[in-house]
Amino acid sequence: MSAASVTAVVVTYNSAGYITRLLDGLSESRALTKIVVLDNASSDDSVAVIKARPDFGRLTLIESSENLGFGAAVNKAVEAESRSSEFVAVINPDVQLEEGVIDRLLGRFSVPELAAVGVQLTRTDGTPVSSARYFPSRASMLRRVAHEVEPEDAYREVDWICGAFMLWRTTAFVQLGGFSSRYFLYYEDVDICKAAWDAGWRVAIDGSERAIHDQGHGATTSSYLRTVNRQSRRRYAARWLGASGVLASVTADGIELLGTLLRKARLRS
C-alpha cells in the first residue's frame, strides 16, 4: 500500500491562523501525491498565506467566489483534482496530524469493503474530542444527546467518523456521490457514513492514530452556526428517520429555543 496515491483535500474559510500548521505537517507525508485547498471565499488572509508558501507550486488552490459550504466544496475539489488518486484525505484546516498518520492508515484498506477510516481526535492537551459516534436515533434527537464511541487505542468499525479527518477510498466516495448537497455544514459526515453502510461499505476508526483538532478554529460556536446545525439535523432526520424523526428534531429545536429564552429571562431579572 505504500505506493498508493493519496490526495489531501482541505477546505478553508477564514483559516489563516491554522492553515500553515496543517500544510507544514502534510508536506512531510510520503504518501501524499497532491494537496488541494479550496478556499470558500475567505475574508481574511487565508489565500495570501497559502500563496506565500515556498511549496505553493506543489499545491492546487481553488478559489471559490462564494461560500459553498463544507461538503459541496470538498466535492468540487475531488471532482476537479482528486479522482485519479486511489485515496482522498478530507482534512479540516484546524487539524494537526501526527507524522506518518496517513501513510500508516493506508494499511487498513487491505479490507476491500472499507470505505473510510478516521483517527482519535484530541485537543492540544490530549483530551479526546468527538471522533466517532453512533448514528442519531429519534430518541437521541429528542433528548438532544450524541452517543460517542468511547476512545480506545484500537482499530474498530463504527457508525460514523468526524469529518475533520476522513481518509476515503476514492471509488467509495465517488460511488456515494460525495457529500450530500442537503447540508451546508454539519451532519454531512454522518450522512455519508450512513449511505456507505447502506451501500455495503464499512467505516472504521483507528484509535491508535491521533490528530489534534482545534474545533471551529478554537472559537465558541456562534448562534448562526447553532441555527445551521439545527437545520442540518432536521434534514438528516427527514432523509433517514422519516416523519417521526423530523418531529423529534423539531421538538428538540423547540426545547432548545425555550431554554434560550428562559436563560435570557433570568439574566434580565
Secondary structure, 3 states (H helix, E strand, C coil): CCCCCEEEEEEECCCCCCHHHHHHHHCCCCCEEEEEEEECCCCCCHHHHHHCCCCHHHEEEEECCCCCCHHHHHHHHHHHHHCCCCEEEEECCCEEECCCHHHHHHHHHHCCCEEEEEEEEECCCCCECCCEECCCCHHHHHHCCCCECCCCCCEEECCEECCCEEEEEHHHHHHCCCCCCCCCCCCHHHHHHHHHHHCCCEEEEEEEEEEEECHHHHCCCCHHHHHHHHHHHHHHHHHHCHHHHHHHHHHHHHHHHHHHHHHHHHHHC
